[in-house]
Amino acid sequence: MRKIFSPFFISIVLFSCTSKPIALFEASDWAYVGEYSLGLEGPAVDIEGNLFFVNPQKNGTIGRLLPTGQFDLYIDSLPQGSVANGIRFGNDGLMYLADYVNHNILTIDPVHREVVVFAHDSTMNQPNDLAISERGVLFASDPNWVDSTGNLWRVELDGKFVKLADNMGTTNGIEVAPGDRFLYVNESAQRKIWAFDLSPEGEISNKRLLIQFADHGLDGMRCDTAGNLYVARYGKGVIAVISPAGELLQEVELKGLKPTNIAFGGLDGRTCYVTCQDRGYIETFHSEYPGRSWALRP
């Protein structure tokens, strides 16, 4: 394992267009989004650079941060008592949300802000986090927190749920590797991250353990364009950066102890935004490579 860097020892710098050095992997507060932070999750950046996330101020809301850092409530209450968790933007420009209360995948039209049920399956425990392939196919984790078990699902382009794996641990964070080569899913209670080979049809095979941790939880995950996996370590207060070979490259120290998820954005796709459940701030740091999803934008 490589040396774990703290922000104090980071020596690599990124130079902006003004030639002012910006340290890599050094976390700081970006924007305050309110006192209620218990449900903060699901960050995702749209084509215009706006950051969206779920449950600021109260459950059932969708928050938005403009590139300037200005905060507002994009949706002040989802219909039918829905509460979202993971967010992804599709190739069609729609926002996709995992509604864990009503077992739905919801979509929101960014023009009219109309909330529509895209997919529903009452047999799920709860859709939790989402990943999306280059052709727009969604994948959803499905944990059972009481029993520390979970499933893994694919959501077809027509909204049909297809179960890919069951009887796993507490499935939570999920991500597709660059080139749609692999599907990653972690198990929070078991502290394991699994890798699957991913076929062009969205089938999985060759399950293998990528890495296992000795302590603290696992939450949301995102890949950069180099294939490195950024993992929210809930309870430890770090974002772990893991190579495609399963090597822990470094840990980014945060101010909050309970990070839930991460998204890439900014002008060059290297700005990382982190939601934390124990603070009212969105934290940010700069990465070496752009985010995979950011690089796929049309």
Secondary structure by P-SEA (a helix, b strand, c coil): cccccccccccbbbbccccccccccbbbbcccccccccccccccccccccccccccccccbbbbbccccccccccccccccccccbbbbccccbbbbbccccccbbbbccccccccccccccccccccbbbbcccbbbbbbbbcccccccbbbbbcccbbbbbcccccccccbbbbcccccbbbbbbccccbbbbbbbcccccccccccccccccccccbbbbcccbbbbbbbccccbbbbbcccccccbbbbbccccccccccccccccbbbbbbcccccccccccccccccccccc
